[in-house]
Amino acid sequence: MKGLLPAVMAGFFVATAACAAPFAYVPNEKSGTISVIDTATDTVVRTIPAGEKPRGIAASKDGRTLYVSDQPKNALATINVETGKLGQPIDLGESPEGVGISPDGKWIVVAIEKTNSAYFVDSATGKRAFAVKVKGDNPEHAVFSPDSKLVVTGAEEGRQVDIIDVEKREQIGTVVVGDRPRGMAFTPDGSRLYVACELASKTYAIDMKTFTVIAEIATGSFSNGVAVRPDGKRVFVTNGKDATVSVIDTASNTVIATIPVGKRPWNLAITPDGRKLYVANGRSNSVSVIDTETNAKLKDIEVGELPWGVAIR
């Protein structure tokens, strides 16, 4: 009977996943695990092994597969959410970082620091399809536009973001921003991109029709992670040194609130209904939960060591 317990629990997780609130997946860089948070109860319900050093993370469109960059192995790990088992790793270039998945579910993109490239993996075959060299040095994040037509990477060792046309498989633009661009996020209509620049301690709003900066917003010290609410009215930016999250009103491009969270907040994600924000606090080994209407912290959830980010599906 004891031997059946893991299987029974796994079956229960699968059976309830379809009708439960979304799950938040948190890669713990030092623990080599992913903490699974039920966003209905804000508790960790599961811990999944995830390689040696999981960082960037994305969930498939159907929510059945997690894609996680594993730096020491120079690979993209694939994890079956239902079983928690690691699939065949996908070989990438040296030092893979941020991972993104296209809204149409077709492509996974990974920023590769050492080769200054974005690698594209076909989600249907699980194989690397092509790579695009970018002009910026040391890309850390890669994000898709809402229509899946563009990918933007940020040059960590530079002052620019590079724009890739997915169909053409080439870079089509560059926008100069502040020092060390980190997290990026599009508004739901794709008209703007918000980029947090760590050493500038600013967040830049970019018009994606003209590829020009339309606002420089002073956020907190060492701004790094970015998430946009699904209604497009608010942008949330983590500030690593301040241990805060800045809330930007997109109508005025001004900071309207500052929320204390854990130590070294890094990357973050919002639930599909836009009501809750989950922030990975690297030095606190926790995730802060924020009410996006009241801009108040609801709870801190203990996770593994050195959480890097959050994916919600």
Summary of the structure (lengths in Angstrom):
residues: 313
radius of gyration: 18.1
end to end distance: 32.8
largest distance: 63.7
contacts: 1192
relative contact order: 0.12
helix: 6%
strand: 54%
